[in-house]
Amino acid sequence: MTNPEAEESRAEDAAAERLAQAVRAAEQALIEFEIAVETFRVEVENFSRLHHQRLGPMYARLDELDALIAETVAARSGDAEDLRRAREARSLVQPMPQVEELFGGWMDSEGLSPEATAMLTERPVRPPKRVRPSDEARRAYRELVRKAHPDLAADEADRQRRETFIVRVNAAYADGDEALLGQLAEEWAAGPLPAQRRASRGEELYERLEWLAERKDMLAAVAAELEASAIGAMIKMAPEDPDGLLAEIADGLLGQIAEREAHLASLVG
């Protein structure tokens, strides 16, 4: 004879298991999405650094030439409006706080560094350090995040351990340090195995799904902001060859520098 209570209990257990499977699938999907967003964030950050290192001196030279041209015109005319323009142009080339850090050694408070001058005069110059993570670093990073992500924690202690570990993983990835990522993978493999997730009540599973959905919306907003940024848009223009895009921009800036230098020479002459 069928026991109605037992049948109801089995049905509830089956529904809870299906819900638990949905939660696990949502967790994995969220982790993959978070990996993609973090990967792109690192790309944006590193490309921004390279952009400042390689093109910063050229922008600085253009500002200096604009100021010299405006000052030459003002000195000749003595016109009040020309004098105002000259002061305004000169204010744009004044030293900025922490300019050494901004331009990574290419420009200091005294002006262009020897390396920047060499680049502008087309003499050999040491290129800036490449910090974009390699394909191997990307693979190692993704595997580590999939295994150690805090969202997979069984309890609060496990979550804290994972959060501390992931901070180190993100830092190593941002530096493109393959060796350190390998060491971190070995460390995680040798560490305590995470406890098996205990069965959750239906209300807790629903709350978990709602939290995952909210976090995905937050990550989607972060991704949209990165893609809408100037650097993000540049990367999207040439995702396979961002260095080539930098070289193309540099060629255009060198052309503008040459035009301004010629204009200045004609004014002085």
Buried (B, 14 or more C-beta within 10 A) or exposed (E): EEEEEEEEEEEEEEEBEEBBEBBEEBBBEBBEBBBEBBBBBBBBBBBBBBBBBBBBBBBBBBBBBBBBBBBBBBEEEEEEEBBEBBEEBBEEBEEEEEBBEBBBEBBEEEBBBEBBBBBBEEEEBEEBEEBBBEEEBBEBBBBBBEBBBBBBBBEEEBBEBBEEBBEBBBEBBBBBBBEBBBEBBEEBEEEEEBEEBEEBEEEBBBEBBEBBEEBBEEBEEBBEEBEEEEBBEBBEEEEEEBBEBBEEBBEEBBEBBEEBBEBBEEBEE
